[in-house]
C-alpha cells in the first residue's frame, strides 16, 4: 500500500507546491511511492458534493497531511482542523505554516484599517462596504498552524529547498519525522569573515555589495561585515540544499532576509539579531523599520499591532 | 460556516444552489455558486474569491528597497513579475534609472519565468481537461497523465524544471527571487553563465515548437463549436505593447486598452487610474477592475456588459499589432486568420498561451545574444526620498500594476496593487455565468458538466 498524502494551501502563495514540483525527476519517482488523495492545486478534490452546501468540509483520510500557508480566515481554520482530524501526521509545510510568513505582516494592522484602505480609499477603487456575503470572515490576525492545531513536523523555508522536501518525504514515507538542523545560514555560507569590530554601522541595501563577479563566493567578504543587514546569523540553515551550494540569496549577492525563520523554534529573529549586532558594537539606530526582521516569523504574537495614527 | 448558506434565495423562497468548492487546478481559493430557477435552469452564477492577505496595507511603513523581496510572496507561480514591477515602482519613487545591462537581465529573467509558468498551466493544470478521455474526476490530473503517457509527462516535468533551474543557477533563487534590486540587478551575467543559459534556451525553444505542434494535433482539434462557445463573452482587452511599433512587450512598454470592436487607447503606466477603476462586490474579497475610461460604468450583465475588459495571453495577442520574433509572428498570423482580431472565444486563451510560450523562448535567445547582457555595470545607486512610482509588467495572468508612494525616509506611505488575475475577475464571473446558463438545464448536473464550467475558469489561469 502506498503512503497516502493530502495537501492543502491556506493563506499562502503556492510557492511551496512549486518547490515540490522542483524536485524534478524526484517528483515522478515520488509518484510510485505515494498516493496523493487530496490536493486542490493539482487534482479535482472537492470539499462536498454540488448540492451539499458549505456546512461541512470532507477531506479523505490519509497518512500524511501537508499544509502550507498560515491561517487567516474561518474557512482556513476549518480546513486546518479537518486536516488534523483526517491525517495521521500533520506537516507545517513552509514558513507561512511554521511561523506565519509574509502574510503575518498584516498583524501590525487591524482588519478595519485593512478594509478601509482596500475597499474605500485605494486609488482606483469605487468606495464600498467590505465584502461579507458568502466569503469566510477574516480572523483578527494571521496565525501559524501550531497556534490553532497540533503539528507533528515543520519544513520551514520560503519556499523550502526541494532537497529538504524530498528528504522530509523520504523520512515520512518510512514512518519517521523529518529533522530540522539547529544551524544558522552562516554555517552554510562560504563568504569570507574577518572578525569582530570591523563594522560600526549598518546601512540600507541601496548599492550592491563589493565582490568580483568571476571569483567564487568564498572570496566575497561577509555581507554583514560589509555593513549590510544580513540576518543569516539568526536564520535557520537549509536554503542551500544538499549540493554544497551557498545560501540562495548569497548566491545572488544579496543579504539573507530570514525566510527560514529562527534557528531554533521559539526564537525571535528580531531580538536575536539586535543582540548579535549589539554584542559586536554595531549601531542599528539608523535602520528604519527594524520590525521587518520579523517579516517571516511574525505569527505567535511576535509582531505587535501598531497604534493607529489619527485618521486623516 | 458561511453566512449565505445554501438553499435560501434572497427573497426567502427555497431555491437550489449548486456549489463547486474549491475550484481546482487553479492557484488560489475560489468557490462557484450557481443559483437555479424553479425550472432547474441556471439563473445566476458567481465566482467568490475566498481569501485576502492585505499586501496593500502591510507594505505601509516598509523601506521601499525591501518591498520587491516582500511582494514576491503575492504569488509563488509568478514571483519574478511582482519582483520586477515592484522594483520599477520603487525606482519611480526614488527617481533612478537602471543601467542598460540591468534592463536586459530583468527582461531575461521575466521572460524566462513566463516559460515555466506556461508549461505548468498548459500541461499540469488545464491539460488534463483535454488530454484525457472524459471520465472520473479522480484521474483528471497530471499524476494520471504521468501514468498514461509517461514520456509526455517526463518531458513536460523536465522542461518546467529546467526553466526553474536556469533561473536558479544564475540568480540564486527561482521561486521568490531577490536578484532584481532598486537601481538594477544584484549581479552581472558572466560570459560563462550566458553560454550555459543559451544551451538550455535552445532546448526550451525546441520544446515550445513541439508543444505547439502537439497541441495542434492533440488538443486544439477538440475545440469543437460547443467548446469554442464555452464561457464565451464579448469584451475589451488590456495588454502591453511596444510604444514604437505596437508589438507585444512583457515589460518596458505602454498599456493599450482595446474596446470590443477593436479600437483602442494607449497610455503610459502612470496614467492607469485615468483608464481603470475597481468595483467592489459584497460577495468576493477580490475587486473587479473595469475600464472606467470608457465612461459606461461597470456591469457584468451578459447581454449588456459595461466596462469589461480581459487580460492574460489572449488579451496580449489581441492588443499587439505584431510579435517581434519570427516563429511566434508566423503563429500569430495564422491565429488571426483563423479567429480574427480581437478573438473572443475564451478557450483560445490556451492557444494564445502556447504562441506566447514560443515568443518567450525566442525572446530569451535574442536577449542572450545582446552584446550588453554581460556588461558589468548593473546597478545605479539609489537614494531614498519621497516620491511616487508606478511599475507595470505583463505577468502570465495579465497586466500587473504596482503603484507606491514613499515618505521622506523612502518608506512606503501608500501602495496600490492590481494583479493580473484581478483584472479578469469580472470576465471569469461572466464566463462562468455563460457556461452555467448554457449547460445547466432542468436541474441536471453531473461531474463532467460541472468540470466544463470550471474549464471556463481555468482558461484564464487565475
Interface residues (C-beta under 8 A of the other chain):
Chain A: X9 X11 X12 X13 X14 X15 X16 X17 X18 X19 X21 X22 X24 X25 X27 X28 X31 X36 X40 X41 X42 X43 X44 X45 X46 X47 X48 X50 X51 X52 X53 X54 X55 X72 X73 X74 X75 X76 X78 X101 X102 X103 X105 X106 X108 X109 X113 X114 X117 X118 X119 X122 X123 X124 X125 X126 X127 X128 X129 X131 X132 X133 X134 X135 X136 X137 X138 X142 X158 X159 X204 X205 X206 X207 X208 X209 X213 X214 X248 X249 X250 X251 X252 X253 X254 X257 X259 X288 X289 X292 X295 X306
Chain B: X1 X2 X3 X4 X5 X6 X7 X16 X17 X18 X19 X20 X21 X22 X24 X25 X26 X27 X28 X29 X31 X33 X46 X48 X49 X50 X51 X52 X53 X54 X56 X57 X58 X60 X61 X62 X63 X65 X66 X69 X70 X73 X74 X75 X76 X77 X79 X120 X124 X125 X137 X138 X140 X141 X142 X143 X146 X147 X150 X153 X154 X157 X158 X160 X161 X164 X165 X168 X171 X172 X173 X174 X175 X176 X177 X178 X179 X181 X182 X183 X184 X186 X187 X188 X190 X272 X273 X276 X277 X278 X279 X280 X281 X282 X283 X284 X285 X287 X289 X292 X298 X376 X378 X379 X381 X382 X383 X384 X403 X409 X410 X411 X416 X418 X445 X450 X451
